[in-house]
Structures are given as C-alpha cells and as structure tokens.
C-alpha cells in the first residue's frame, strides 16, 4: 500500500500539469480513460497521482505560460463522429445529430437554417499585442440535394461573435447575415462558404464554388471547388454530388494568409485550392465562436457533417474518413404483396370491386406529370398541398381574376408562409406554351425588385403558379380612382428606382435578355415595406445577348405599347423602356396613360405633359394629392425622363442602364428634350389613329390584373370600332403578326 502522502489527491493545478502530462505521460495518470475532446478549462474534475517532481515541473510550466501568452492559448478539440457529444456542441435551427452519429445541419425543407457551434467561446487574440493567433481546422462534410444537379443552398465554416445568429436569413445568406447587415464592418464574421447556387446578387462565379467571406456574402476570393491531386494537376470536385469531402481551413498569423484545401480522401493535398492574404486582427474579437451554418432556399439540400478537428497555434490533424460514420445507401422499396384467397365468391367479388373503385379514384385524382415537367424549375408543389393552402380555392381567398385565370391567397401548411397562387383554367388563352415559358423564365430570375416564383403545379386542366405574397397589392391601387392611401413622393421615387433596377437586370444583367412586354402600374407589386417589385411574366420573351428578337404577336396594354410594335411586331428592350416611360408619368401625375373621361387636350397623358413642359408649367402635372410636398428637382427629373422614354423614335430613348444612372444621380439629364411624338390625328403620320387602327377587329383581351391587383375583363371589339370606343375599353391587346 502507498504511504498516506503518496495516496492519490485531487489536483488543484490541472492547468499546470496538462503540458507535463503530454511531455512526461509516465509521471501522472488522469482518471478518465478517454479524453478526445478537451480544453484547459475542462480539466476541473480530473484527478492525478502527483509527485514532487511533477509539482516542480508544473511551476516551471506556469512560469513559461506567464512569459509566453501564446502558450497559454492551447486549444484543441476533435469530433470523430457526433454520437454521445451531449452538451459539447451547440445546435439550433433544424440541425440535429442522427442516431448514426452524423450531424445533419439541414433537411429537405425549403428556406430553413441549421447551426452547429462549439459551445464555448475561444480566445483568438494575443492579450499582449492584440494580434490574432494562427488556427487550423479540418472537417468532413457532404451535400445531398433534393433534386440531382440542383443545389439549395450551401454551408459555411464560420467564426462569429455569437453562436445564435438570430437575425440571419436562409437562402443566399446561408444562415449567417441578412439583407440589412450584409457587408457591414460591424458584423465581425469570418466564413468559408461551400456554395451550390449561383447568386448574381453577390457576384458568385458559378453554382459549385468555395469562397472566403469577410462580413459579407460577396466573397473576397472564390474558386471552383476542386483539389490538386499531385501538387500541380487540378481536379474538380462536385459539392452537391452527395460524396464525403474533407476540407481544411488554415490561417497563418505571421504571413496573414488564409488557405482552403479540399480532398475526397483522408490525405491533405500539399497545395491549397484557394489562398487569400488578409490580416484577421480587425475582424476577430478577443473571444469568438467557431462552427458551421447551412441553409436551404427555393430548392433544398441536406447538409451533413461527419467529423471536425480544430487546433489553435498548430495544424489540425486530418480526419480518417474510413473511421467516420457514413451516409446510408438508398432505402430499398419493400412492396408488401398480400394475396388473399377468399373462401366465398361474394367476398372475392366485393374485394375486386373495392380495389377497382380505389384505382379509378386514384387515377382521376393523381397529378399528371409529363416528361417536359421534369426539366422545368423551380419547386413543383403537389396539387393537394396547394388545395390545402388555399382552403380548397374558395371564394373568400380570391385576390383577383382575369383572362388568364384567378389568383388566391394561400398559406403553405409546413412553412406557415403566405403565398399567392395563380390558377390558370383550361379555357385560358394563355395556354400551356405560355405557362411553361413563364415557369422557365421567372423561375430562374433572382432580383430583389422582381416578384419571386416559389414553385408551380399542374393537374389536368389546372395550371398553377406560386408566388411570394405581396401584402400591399399592386401600385395602381395607390394611384388611381380612390386609392387605399396616398403615397408620398419619397415612396413613389423609391418604387420607381426599384422597378428600374429590376428592369435593368432583365435587359442586361441576366444570362439572357428578357423582354417583359407588359410593364404597367398594375403589374408593379408592393411588399410590406412598399418596395416595388415587377411581376406577371406571362408575356415575357427571352433571347440571347447580341441577337435580334424575332417577330411575334403584338401584346401589351394601350398607352404602354411602343408605336413601332404595330409596324415591326418585334418586342425589344426599347419597347420596354417606352412602357416604363408611361409608368414614370403615371406615378408622377397620378393618372393613367389614356384617360377617357379627361378633357380632349388631356386625353393622352404624354401629350398633355409635353404641352405643359413646352409652356413652362411642368409642375402643373404633378399629382395634386401630394399637396405640393415633394422634391421639385426629383419630380422634374422623373417627368423629363418619362418624356425621353416616351419618344416615338426608339433610337432616341435611353437604355435602362442610362435610366438607372439618371435616377441615381450619377449623370445629369440632357438639357434639351425633343417632343415624344403626338398620338393625335393629323399631327404625325404615325399618329394615334394609325396606332389604334393597326389592331384587328377580333376579340381583344382587356386586363388591369396582376395577381394582387384588380380583375381582368373580356370585351369584343367590332370592325368599325373607333379610337374613342377603344379608349373606353382600356386594356391589353393581342394581334397575330402578319
């Protein structure tokens, strides 16, 4: 038996003895049998066999610690799988640890966030000189998308001042930031993103990239995901391929170098795939939290984490992928075949009749999915899901109706999110081709001033589109007749700039040129903060940059149609600019482009505004409901820009990029403005009578409907229709090209 003084005693200096134990493991033995996850402060409950020699070495180590603050920050932890970690990891959002030890950050639910952080803050700064310590981390992850080749969205390793990130948004913000704080220096967020969606808003290079983010989702440096197999040959890696990938993130505090390395194996390549020089001292606080964040968007992916190592002031060791938990293979479908032999012919007859009736009911109520539907994005809702969201498409949920169908308010049952469901009946003249065009175009557009298409559905004769719900309806409800409320000039100017930004994106910034062809106040929708968003892409046409648009049928709304459309039948970006000019005058004057009840000289808005401009009384056209409260310079600029956009000569109209620069005050408008061209009989060879009589006498669609606006109405126009009779039935016109 040991003497009393040599009996095991609780250590009162574990922080001193840990380095001694690492250097001289034969001198002291910790009671716990497995210490795979530790920090210095976690050793309070360890018990040691202490010898005088160990005590001496402990005090010597204490002296070294006090002399060298870097040695005082010995932080290292390791997760080889996440089974049984308990409170040693902090989860929020939809993050969960599965029974097989895999940490699942997100599932296949849209627009959700998952976070996983080390539970305690870690000291990142040297207390003597304020510089950031070097650190290194390795982790193994996999991304499994809901639909092959369509990511949604991605994950990020992050160092943040808090582990809650309570104000963060999903989708393109990856659960890290939101639209208001993105890019703020006060965020103090460092992240390495593994992104599977190309977001043009943040300048992403593609939909399979790695990026280094500092306080913003617009990466400071990014590169296509890959690795160097032999130090010189780059091999691509598919982030959304569902395979396990190991990543290393290293920061060299001496050289201020951030390095990111990827590998499909357990071995770390000698050359990183991405390096970026940056001093993190201004970014990181004294103490920060380390962990992971992931999110889903309109499309969803499951983001998995299999293991994680982290080390301060040293290189994190690589994970052995073969020893980590792995994703199970696809589940085998077990079809239970029940064969019953009936002793009674009557029972067999009843069973056959019951099965037949069930199959007939199932076929009649099943969603019809054709081959082309698998090629169209984004998310395809089931009919039953939308029927439940709109409470059976009942009249109480009806928001509006028109020639293209009805629009209902709905609440998605899983997300509790309000949406607008546009139900297009089989009698609609829009037809299946236009419906597919609308899905294919707007479904891939991403801009804050465009109404976002969340998904779609088709069931027999019913075609359905699911949009973001715009709580304030359409802009025309605030401008004409008896508006629900009067918009201030600041609100109107904000809406104008928003729509212009969205239209610039359609014309020049997307991968193809998108001609909207139906720009008007009823198609400008307002969200809860009265931000203007352009919607209703049912008439949109796409073509490649640099190519000429093809001749097509003339569609649009009287007062917004450019004169050249009736001659050429070609919708161009310039014809969209003409319609935007009419919108500018509408917002400024509070009047429609064609006002049948107005005095003859005020019948055509653009002519009346030009007359007042020529007479020097331009402020007389400003909406009197503003009561003179507006910025005079801004009003004059908007009205003048509206006249320029309304020119009858397409070459004289500005481009949308020029329009945006004018509205932002980057350049001044030209002093002289030419007459836009009068649409009155006798004033111009291409006058208003020619413009109106260029339309056929067949039934024409009259619409003032957007899915938050007023309803559409149908009217027939006889062959002898006069211009005034057309004006009294203001609306959309269609004509097959010659």
C-alpha positions in Angstrom: 0.0 0.0 0.0 1.2 3.5 -0.8 2.1 5.8 2.1 -0.5 8.4 3.0 1.4 11.2 1.5 1.6 9.2 -1.8 -2.2 8.5 -1.9 -3.9 10.0 -5.0 -5.0 13.5 -4.2 -7.3 15.9 -6.3 -5.1 18.2 -8.3 -5.6 21.9 -7.7 -3.4 22.9 -10.6 -4.7 20.9 -13.7 -3.8 23.8 -15.9 -0.1 23.4 -14.9 0.0 19.6 -15.2 -1.6 19.1 -18.6 1.6 20.1 -20.6 3.6 18.0 -18.1 1.4 15.0 -18.8 1.9 15.5 -22.6 5.7 15.7 -22.1 6.0 13.0 -19.4 3.0 10.7 -19.5 4.6 8.3 -17.1 4.6 10.8 -14.2 0.9 11.3 -13.8 -2.2 9.4 -14.9 -5.6 11.1 -15.4 -8.6 9.2 -14.1 -10.9 9.5 -17.3 -10.0 6.7 -19.8 -10.8 8.6 -22.9 -10.1 12.4 -23.4 -10.9 13.1 -27.0 -12.5 16.5 -26.6 -10.8 18.9 -24.2 -9.8 22.5 -23.4 -7.7 23.7 -20.5 -10.7 24.9 -18.5 -12.5 21.5 -18.9 -10.0 19.8 -16.5 -11.5 20.9 -13.2 -12.7 17.4 -12.3 -9.6 15.4 -13.3 -7.7 13.6 -10.5 -4.0 13.0 -10.7 -1.3 11.0 -8.9 1.0 13.8 -8.0 4.7 13.5 -7.3 7.1 16.2 -6.0 8.9 16.1 -9.4 5.6 16.8 -11.2 4.9 19.8 -8.9 8.2 21.3 -9.7 7.7 20.8 -13.4 4.2 22.3 -13.1 5.5 25.5 -11.5 8.2 25.7 -14.2 5.4 25.4 -16.9 3.4 28.1 -15.1 6.4 30.4 -15.4 6.7 29.7 -19.1 2.9 30.4 -19.5 3.2 33.8 -17.9 6.2 34.6 -20.0 4.6 33.5 -23.3 0.8 34.3 -23.8 0.8 32.2 -27.0 1.4 29.0 -25.0 -1.5 30.0 -22.7 -3.9 29.5 -25.6 -3.5 25.8 -26.1 -7.0 24.9 -27.6 -7.7 21.7 -29.5 -10.7 19.6 -29.9 -11.8 16.7 -32.0 -15.1 15.1 -33.1 -14.8 11.7 -34.7 -18.5 11.5 -35.4 -21.0 13.2 -33.1 -22.5 10.3 -31.1 -22.8 11.0 -27.4 -21.3 14.5 -27.5 -24.2 15.8 -25.4 -23.6 19.4 -24.4 -20.2 19.5 -26.1 -21.8 21.0 -29.2 -24.4 23.7 -29.5 -27.2 23.2 -32.1 -30.0 25.5 -33.3 -32.4 25.8 -36.2 -33.1 22.4 -37.8 -29.7 21.0 -37.0 -29.7 17.6 -35.4 -27.5 14.6 -34.5 -28.8 11.4 -36.0 -28.6 8.0 -34.4 -25.7 7.0 -36.6 -23.5 9.9 -35.3 -23.9 12.2 -38.3 -24.7 15.9 -37.7 -27.4 17.0 -40.1 -27.4 20.7 -40.5 -30.5 21.0 -42.8 -33.0 18.7 -44.3 -35.1 18.8 -47.5 -37.4 21.5 -46.2 -37.2 24.9 -48.1 -36.0 28.2 -46.6 -34.6 26.8 -43.3 -31.4 27.3 -41.3 -29.2 25.0 -39.3 -26.3 26.0 -36.9 -23.7 23.8 -35.1 -21.1 25.6 -32.9 -18.5 24.6 -30.3 -20.4 25.6 -27.1 -17.7 27.8 -25.6 -16.1 31.0 -26.9 -12.4 30.6 -27.8 -9.8 33.3 -27.4 -8.4 34.3 -30.7 -6.3 37.3 -29.8 -2.9 37.7 -28.2 -3.6 39.7 -25.0 -0.3 41.5 -25.2 -0.2 42.8 -28.7 -3.8 42.3 -30.0 -2.8 40.1 -32.9 -4.9 37.1 -33.9 -3.5 33.6 -33.3 -2.9 31.1 -36.0 -5.5 28.4 -36.2 -6.3 25.4 -38.3 -9.4 23.2 -38.7 -10.4 20.1 -40.7 -13.8 18.7 -41.2 -15.7 16.2 -43.4 -19.0 17.1 -45.0 -21.4 16.1 -47.7 -24.2 17.9 -49.6 -27.1 15.9 -50.9 -29.6 18.0 -53.0 -33.3 17.2 -53.1 -33.0 17.2 -56.9 -29.8 16.0 -58.6 -27.7 18.8 -60.0 -29.9 21.5 -58.4 -28.3 22.8 -55.2 -30.0 24.6 -52.4 -28.1 26.5 -51.0 -24.8 25.6 -49.2 -22.9 25.5 -45.9 -20.1 27.6 -44.3 -17.4 27.2 -41.7 -17.7 30.4 -39.7 -16.1 32.3 -36.8 -18.7 34.7 -35.3 -19.1 36.8 -32.2 -22.3 34.8 -31.3 -23.4 31.3 -31.9 -27.1 32.1 -32.2 -27.0 34.4 -35.3 -30.7 35.1 -34.6 -31.2 37.7 -37.3 -29.7 35.6 -40.1 -31.8 34.6 -43.2 -31.8 31.4 -45.2 -31.4 31.0 -49.0 -28.4 33.0 -50.3 -27.5 34.4 -46.9 -26.5 30.8 -45.7 -27.9 31.5 -42.2 -25.1 34.0 -41.5 -26.4 37.5 -42.3 -29.4 39.3 -43.6 -30.2 41.9 -46.3 -29.8 44.8 -43.9 -26.4 43.9 -42.3 -24.7 42.2 -45.3 -21.4 44.0 -45.9 -21.3 45.8 -42.5 -17.9 46.0 -41.0 -19.5 45.7 -37.5 -20.5 42.1 -38.3 -17.1 40.7 -37.3 -17.9 37.5 -39.2 -15.3 35.3 -41.0 -16.6 32.4 -43.1 -15.5 30.0 -45.8 -18.6 29.1 -47.9 -19.2 25.9 -49.9 -22.0 27.3 -52.2 -24.1 25.2 -54.6 -26.3 28.1 -56.0 -25.0 30.9 -58.3 -26.4 34.2 -56.8 -25.9 37.1 -59.2 -26.7 39.5 -56.3 -23.4 38.5 -54.7 -21.4 38.0 -57.9 -21.0 34.3 -57.5 -18.7 32.7 -60.1 -20.8 29.6 -60.5 -23.0 27.1 -58.6 -20.1 24.9 -57.4 -17.6 27.2 -55.6 -15.6 27.8 -52.5 -15.4 31.4 -51.2 -13.8 33.4 -48.4 -16.3 35.8 -46.9 -15.5 38.7 -44.6 -18.6 40.4 -43.1 -20.5 39.8 -46.4 -21.8 37.0 -48.6 -19.9 38.7 -51.5 -16.7 36.7 -51.4 -13.3 38.3 -51.1 -11.9 35.4 -53.0 -13.5 32.4 -54.6 -12.8 29.4 -56.9 -14.5 26.4 -58.4 -14.4 23.5 -55.9 -11.5 21.2 -56.6 -8.2 19.9 -55.3 -4.6 19.3 -56.5 -4.0 15.6 -56.8 -0.3 15.7 -57.3 0.5 19.3 -56.4 0.1 20.5 -59.9 -2.9 18.9 -61.6 -6.3 20.4 -60.5 -9.2 18.0 -60.2 -12.8 19.3 -60.0 -15.0 18.3 -57.0 -18.8 18.3 -57.2 -20.0 19.8 -53.9 -23.6 18.6 -54.5 -22.6 15.1 -55.6 -23.5 13.5 -52.2 -19.9 12.2 -51.6 -17.9 12.9 -48.5 -15.4 15.7 -48.9 -12.7 16.7 -46.4 -11.8 20.4 -46.1 -9.0 22.3 -44.3 -9.1 26.0 -43.4 -5.8 27.3 -42.1 -4.8 30.8 -41.0 -1.1 31.8 -40.8 -1.0 34.8 -38.4 2.6 35.5 -39.3 2.1 35.8 -43.1 -1.6 36.8 -42.8 -2.5 34.0 -45.2 -5.9 32.2 -45.3 -5.7 28.8 -47.1 -8.5 26.4 -48.1 -7.8 22.9 -49.1 -10.2 20.2 -50.3 -9.8 16.4 -50.8 -12.1 13.5 -51.5 -9.8 11.3 -49.3 -8.2 11.3 -45.8 -4.9 12.8 -47.1 -4.4 16.5 -47.3 -3.0 17.7 -50.6 0.2 19.7 -50.5 -1.3 22.7 -52.3 -4.4 24.5 -51.3 -7.2 25.2 -53.8 -7.7 28.8 -52.6 -5.4 31.2 -50.8 -6.0 34.8 -49.7 -3.9 37.3 -47.9 -5.7 39.1 -45.2 -5.0 40.2 -41.6 -7.9 38.9 -39.5 -6.9 41.1 -36.5 -9.5 43.8 -37.4 -12.2 41.2 -38.0 -12.0 38.9 -34.9 -12.8 39.9 -31.3 -10.7 38.6 -28.4 -13.1 35.7 -28.0 -15.2 34.2 -30.8 -17.3 31.1 -31.5 -16.4 28.6 -34.2 -18.9 26.3 -36.0 -21.0 25.8 -39.1 -24.0 27.3 -40.7 -26.2 26.0 -43.6 -29.4 27.0 -45.2 -31.9 26.0 -47.9 -33.8 28.2 -50.4 -36.5 27.6 -53.0 -34.7 24.3 -53.5 -33.4 22.2 -50.6 -30.3 20.2 -49.9 -29.4 18.1 -46.8 -26.0 19.3 -45.4 -24.1 16.7 -43.4 -21.1 16.9 -41.1 -19.2 13.7 -40.2 -16.2 14.9 -38.2 -14.4 18.0 -37.1 -10.9 18.9 -35.7 -9.8 22.3 -34.6 -6.5 23.5 -33.2 -5.1 26.9 -32.2 -1.5 27.7 -32.9 -0.9 24.4 -34.8 -2.1 22.3 -37.7 -5.3 20.4 -37.2 -4.8 16.7 -38.0 -6.6 15.2 -40.9 -9.7 13.0 -40.3 -9.6 9.3 -41.2 -12.7 9.1 -43.4 -12.9 5.4 -43.0 -13.4 5.7 -39.3 -16.2 8.2 -39.5 -19.9 7.5 -39.9 -21.2 7.4 -43.4 -24.5 8.1 -45.1 -26.7 5.0 -45.6 -27.4 3.9 -49.1 -30.8 4.5 -50.7 -33.5 2.7 -49.0 -34.9 -0.3 -50.7 -38.5 -0.1 -51.5 -40.4 -3.0 -50.0 -43.7 -3.7 -51.7 -45.9 -5.8 -49.5 -47.8 -8.2 -51.7 -50.8 -9.6 -49.9 -52.5 -12.5 -51.7 -55.8 -13.5 -50.1 -57.8 -16.5 -51.1 -61.4 -16.0 -50.4 -63.5 -18.9 -49.4 -66.5 -17.1 -50.5 -67.2 -15.9 -54.1 -69.1 -13.0 -52.7 -66.2 -11.7 -50.6 -63.9 -12.0 -53.6 -66.3 -10.0 -55.8 -66.5 -7.3 -53.2 -62.7 -7.1 -52.9 -62.3 -6.8 -56.7 -65.0 -4.1 -56.9 -63.3 -2.2 -54.0 -59.9 -2.3 -55.5 -61.1 -1.2 -58.9 -63.0 1.7 -57.4 -59.9 2.8 -55.5 -57.7 2.6 -58.5 -60.2 4.7 -60.6 -60.3 7.3 -57.8 -56.5 7.3 -57.5 -56.0 7.8 -61.3 -58.6 10.5 -61.6 -57.0 12.5 -58.7 -53.3 11.9 -59.5 -51.0 14.7 -60.6 -50.3 14.3 -64.4 -46.5 14.6 -64.8 -45.2 14.7 -68.4 -41.5 14.5 -69.5 -41.1 18.2 -70.0 -42.2 18.9 -66.5 -39.0 17.3 -65.1 -36.9 19.9 -67.0 -38.8 22.9 -65.6 -37.8 24.6 -62.3 -38.2 25.6 -59.6 -40.0 23.5 -57.0 -43.1 21.6 -58.1 -45.8 21.6 -55.5 -48.4 18.8 -55.3 -52.0 19.8 -56.1 -53.2 18.7 -52.7 -50.7 20.9 -51.0 -51.9 24.0 -52.8 -55.5 23.0 -52.4 -55.0 22.8 -48.6 -53.0 26.1 -48.6 -55.9 28.0 -50.3 -58.6 26.2 -48.3 -60.0 24.5 -51.4 -59.6 27.5 -53.7 -62.7 29.0 -52.0 -64.0 32.4 -53.0 -63.1 34.0 -49.6 -59.4 33.6 -50.5 -59.8 35.1 -54.0 -57.4 38.1 -54.6 -58.3 38.8 -58.2 -59.3 37.3 -61.6 -58.9 38.0 -65.3 -58.4 36.5 -68.7 -55.5 34.3 -67.5 -57.3 32.9 -64.5 -57.8 33.5 -60.8 -55.4 34.4 -58.0 -55.9 33.1 -54.5 -54.2 33.9 -51.1 -52.7 30.8 -49.5 -50.7 29.7 -46.5 -48.3 26.8 -47.1 -49.0 24.3 -44.2 -45.5 23.3 -43.5 -43.8 26.7 -43.6 -46.8 28.8 -42.5 -45.8 31.2 -45.2 -48.3 33.3 -47.1 -48.2 32.9 -50.9 -50.3 34.0 -53.9 -51.5 31.0 -56.1 -52.3 31.9 -59.7 -54.7 29.3 -61.0 -55.0 29.2 -64.8 -58.0 27.4 -66.1 -58.0 25.3 -69.2 -60.2 27.8 -71.0 -57.4 30.4 -70.8 -55.9 31.8 -74.0 -52.5 31.9 -72.3 -52.2 28.1 -72.9 -49.7 25.6 -71.9 -46.8 27.0 -74.0 -47.0 30.4 -72.3 -47.4 28.7 -69.0 -44.1 26.8 -69.5 -42.4 30.0 -70.7 -43.4 31.8 -67.5 -42.1 29.0 -65.3 -38.8 28.6 -67.3 -38.1 32.4 -67.2 -39.2 33.8 -63.9 -38.3 30.6 -62.1 -34.6 31.3 -62.7 -34.6 35.1 -62.2 -33.2 36.4 -58.9 -33.6 40.0 -58.0 -34.9 41.9 -55.1 -37.2 44.0 -57.3 -38.8 41.1 -59.1 -41.7 39.0 -57.7 -40.2 35.6 -56.8 -41.7 32.5 -58.2 -41.7 29.9 -55.4 -43.0 27.0 -57.4 -45.7 25.6 -59.6 -48.1 22.7 -60.2 -50.1 21.2 -63.0 -53.2 18.9 -62.6 -55.2 18.0 -65.7 -56.7 21.3 -66.9 -55.5 23.4 -64.0 -52.1 25.2 -64.2 -50.9 26.8 -61.0 -48.1 29.2 -60.2 -47.0 30.0 -56.6 -45.5 33.5 -56.0 -44.4 35.5 -53.0 -47.4 37.2 -51.4 -47.3 41.0 -51.8 -49.3 42.3 -48.8 -49.9 45.8 -50.3 -51.2 44.7 -53.6 -50.4 46.5 -56.9 -49.2 50.1 -57.5 -52.4 51.1 -59.4 -54.4 50.7 -56.2 -52.4 53.6 -54.7 -52.5 55.9 -57.8 -55.9 55.9 -59.5 -59.6 56.4 -58.7 -60.0 56.2 -54.9 -56.6 54.9 -53.7 -56.4 52.9 -50.5 -53.8 55.5 -49.3 -51.7 58.3 -50.8 -48.1 57.5 -51.5 -45.6 60.2 -50.6 -43.1 61.4 -53.2 -40.3 59.6 -51.3 -42.2 56.4 -51.5 -43.0 56.9 -55.2 -39.4 57.7 -56.1 -38.2 54.6 -54.2 -40.7 52.4 -56.2 -39.6 54.0 -59.5 -35.9 53.2 -58.7 -36.7 49.7 -57.6 -38.6 48.9 -60.8 -35.9 50.4 -62.9 -33.3 48.3 -61.2 -35.3 45.1 -61.8 -35.8 46.1 -65.5 -32.1 46.7 -65.9 -31.4 43.2 -64.5 -33.9 41.7 -67.1 -32.4 43.6 -70.0 -28.6 43.4 -69.3 -27.6 41.6 -66.2 -29.2 38.1 -66.6 -27.8 35.4 -68.7 -30.3 36.1 -71.5 -32.2 39.3 -72.5 -35.7 39.2 -71.0 -38.4 41.5 -72.6 -41.2 41.9 -70.1 -43.8 43.3 -72.7 -46.4 44.2 -70.1 -44.9 46.9 -67.8 -47.7 48.9 -66.2 -48.8 50.0 -62.7 -51.0 47.0 -62.1 -48.0 44.7 -62.7 -45.9 46.6 -60.1 -46.5 44.9 -56.7 -45.7 46.3 -53.3 -44.4 44.3 -50.4 -45.0 45.2 -46.7 -42.3 47.9 -46.8 -43.7 49.4 -50.1 -40.8 48.2 -52.1 -41.7 48.0 -55.8 -41.4 44.6 -57.5 -42.1 43.8 -61.1 -44.4 40.8 -61.6 -46.5 38.9 -64.1 -44.1 37.4 -66.6 -46.8 35.6 -68.6 -46.0 37.6 -71.8 -42.2 37.7 -71.3 -39.9 36.7 -74.2 -36.2 35.7 -74.0 -33.4 35.9 -76.5 -29.6 35.8 -76.4 -27.5 38.9 -75.8 -26.4 40.3 -79.2 -29.1 38.6 -81.2 -32.1 40.2 -82.8 -35.6 39.5 -81.4 -37.9 37.6 -83.7 -41.3 38.8 -84.9 -44.1 37.8 -82.7 -47.7 38.7 -82.0 -48.2 42.2 -80.5 -49.3 42.1 -76.9 -49.5 44.7 -74.2 -51.7 47.5 -73.0 -52.9 50.6 -74.8 -50.9 53.6 -73.6 -47.9 51.4 -72.9 -47.3 50.0 -76.4 -44.4 51.5 -78.3 -45.6 52.8 -81.8 -43.1 50.7 -83.7 -44.6 47.4 -82.4 -47.6 47.7 -84.8 -45.2 48.0 -87.8 -42.4 45.5 -86.9 -44.1 43.1 -84.5 -40.7 42.9 -82.7 -40.6 43.5 -78.9 -37.3 44.9 -77.8 -35.7 46.4 -74.7 -36.6 49.8 -76.2 -40.3 48.9 -76.3 -40.0 48.0 -72.6 -38.4 51.4 -72.0 -41.4 53.1 -73.7 -43.7 51.4 -71.3 -41.5 52.3 -68.4 -41.7 56.0 -69.5 -45.5 55.7 -69.3 -45.1 54.3 -65.8 -42.9 57.2 -64.8 -45.6 59.7 -65.9 -48.3 57.7 -64.2 -46.5 57.8 -60.8 -45.7 61.5 -61.1 -49.1 62.6 -62.3 -51.4 60.1 -60.6 -53.2 59.5 -63.9 -53.4 56.7 -66.4 -51.6 57.0 -69.8 -55.0 57.2 -71.5 -57.8 58.9 -69.6 -61.2 58.6 -71.4 -63.0 60.9 -69.0 -60.5 63.7 -69.3 -60.8 66.8 -71.4 -59.8 66.4 -75.1 -56.4 68.1 -74.6 -55.7 65.9 -71.6 -56.8 62.6 -73.1 -53.3 61.3 -73.9 -51.1 61.7 -70.8 -47.8 62.1 -72.6 -49.2 64.8 -75.0 -50.6 66.7 -72.1 -47.3 66.6 -70.1 -45.4 67.7 -73.2 -47.7 70.6 -73.7 -47.2 71.7 -70.1 -43.5 71.2 -70.4 -43.3 73.4 -73.6 -45.3 76.1 -71.8 -43.0 76.1 -68.7 -45.7 74.8 -66.4 -44.3 71.3 -65.8 -45.2 71.3 -62.1 -48.8 71.7 -63.0 -48.9 67.9 -64.0 -47.7 66.7 -60.6 -50.3 64.6 -58.7 -52.4 67.3 -56.8 -52.9 64.7 -53.9 -49.2 65.3 -53.0 -50.3 68.8 -51.8 -47.1 70.3 -53.0 -44.9 68.1 -50.7 -42.2 66.8 -53.0 -38.6 67.3 -54.1 -39.0 69.6 -57.0 -35.7 68.6 -58.7 -36.6 64.9 -58.4 -40.1 65.5 -59.8 -38.8 67.5 -62.8 -36.1 64.9 -63.4 -38.6 62.0 -63.4 -41.1 63.8 -65.7 -38.4 64.8 -68.1 -37.1 61.2 -68.1 -40.6 59.9 -68.7 -40.8 62.2 -71.8 -37.5 60.9 -73.1 -38.6 57.3 -72.6 -41.8 58.0 -74.5 -40.2 59.2 -77.7 -41.8 57.7 -80.8 -38.2 57.1 -82.1 -36.7 54.0 -80.5 -33.2 55.3 -81.1 -33.9 58.4 -79.0 -35.0 56.5 -75.9 -32.4 55.9 -73.2 -31.4 52.4 -72.2 -32.3 51.1 -68.8 -28.7 51.4 -67.6 -28.8 55.1 -68.6 -32.2 55.4 -66.8 -30.8 53.9 -63.6 -27.8 56.2 -63.7 -30.1 59.2 -64.2 -32.3 58.2 -61.3 -29.3 57.5 -59.0 -27.9 61.0 -59.8 -24.7 59.6 -61.4 -25.2 61.6 -64.5 -27.3 64.6 -65.4 -30.2 64.6 -67.9 -29.6 66.4 -71.2 -30.9 70.0 -71.1 -33.0 69.7 -74.3 -35.8 67.2 -74.7 -37.4 66.5 -78.1 -41.1 66.1 -78.4 -42.1 62.5 -77.8 -44.4 62.5 -80.8 -48.1 63.3 -80.6 -50.6 60.4 -80.9 -53.3 62.7 -82.2 -54.8 62.5 -85.7 -53.2 64.9 -88.1 -50.1 65.7 -86.1 -48.0 62.8 -87.2 -48.0 60.2 -89.9 -47.8 57.6 -87.2 -50.4 59.3 -85.1 -52.8 57.9 -82.6 -55.5 56.9 -85.1 -52.9 54.9 -87.1 -51.7 53.4 -83.8 -55.2 52.3 -82.7 -56.5 51.2 -86.1 -53.5 48.9 -86.5 -55.2 46.5 -84.2 -57.6 43.8 -85.6 -61.3 43.7 -85.0 -61.3 40.3 -83.4 -61.9 39.8 -79.7 -59.1 41.5 -77.7 -58.0 41.0 -74.1 -58.6 43.8 -71.7 -56.7 43.5 -68.5 -55.9 45.5 -65.5 -54.9 42.5 -63.5 -51.8 41.4 -61.7 -52.1 38.7 -59.1 -52.5 41.3 -56.4 -54.4 43.8 -58.5 -57.9 44.3 -59.9 -59.6 41.8 -62.1 -59.4 41.2 -65.9 -62.4 41.7 -68.1 -63.0 40.4 -71.6 -64.5 42.5 -74.4 -65.2 42.1 -78.1 -64.2 45.0 -80.4 -66.3 45.3 -83.6 -64.6 46.0 -87.0 -66.0 49.6 -87.0 -64.5 50.4 -83.6 -63.4 54.0 -83.3 -60.4 55.2 -81.2 -62.7 56.6 -78.5 -64.5 53.3 -78.2 -61.2 51.5 -77.8 -60.2 54.1 -75.1 -63.3 53.4 -73.2 -62.3 49.8 -73.0 -58.7 50.3 -71.9 -56.7 47.1 -71.7 -54.4 44.6 -73.2 -54.4 44.0 -77.0 -53.2 41.0 -78.9 -52.6 40.6 -82.6 -51.1 37.8 -84.6 -48.2 39.1 -86.7 -48.7 39.2 -90.4 
